[in-house]
Amino acid sequence: MLDTINLERKGKPAAVIALDKLVNTTGKAMARVQGFPSLEFAVFPYSAAEWGSAASEEELKLRAESVVTQVRRILTGVG
């Protein structure tokens, strides 16, 4: 995350990809402390319950495609 913030400070577009739990705990706090409270995150939804038995391959593929869409929007500003 700090790498993304440092790249943004240099005017280079960058995107953070993180698990939803990380974004909602340390991610937003770190961005705020670093002076980037509006930093956007590409969120990969993955619950703690799935750690023992991962979601199906198809479900993971759909989630990954969602992340690609989010990253594209963050980097280009186009949905």
N, C-alpha and C positions, 0 to 999 in steps of 0.2 A: 504494500500500500504506500509506503513511504517513497518507493521508487516512482510510482505513478505521480505522487505529489511533486517530487523533484523534477520530473519531466515536464509536468504542467507549468511549474515555475519558470522553466526554460522556454516555454511557448510551444512545447511539443505535445501534441495530443496523445493521451494515454488513457487506459481504462483498467480499473480494478475488477477482477473476477473473484468472487468470494462466495462461500457458503452463506446462506441467509442468517444463520446464527452468528457468524462472525460480524457481518454487517451490522446487525442489531445490538451487538455488545461492544466490542472494541473498535470496529471499523468507523462508525460515525463519530465516536469520541476522539479517535486519533486524528481524523480529518479536521475536526473542530479545533483541537489543540494545535495542529499544524497551520491553522489559518485558512482552511478550505472547508468551511461548514457545508457548502453546497455541492461537495464532491459527489458525483453519481457513481453508483456501483452496478456492475453486471452481476446479478444474483443467481447463483445456482442453488435451487431449493433441494435440500437434502436433510431429512430429519434424523435425529439421533436414533430413532427406532430402526432405521434402515441400515445402521452400521453392521449389525449382526447378519442380516439377510438383505442384500442389496435389492434395489428395485429391478424390474425386468430390463433387459437390454433395450427394448423398444421405448420404455419410459425414460431411461437415461438418455437415449438418442433425442427424444423430444425435448428434454430439459436442456441438452447441449445446444440444440437448434435455437432454443429460446435465448440462451446466453449469447450466441452469435448475433442475433437480432439486437439484443441490448447493447453489445459492444459497438456494433455498426452505428446505432443511434447516438451513443456517447461520443464516438470519434468524429462523426460527420454531422450530427445534429439533424439527421434525416431518419424518420421512423422506418 
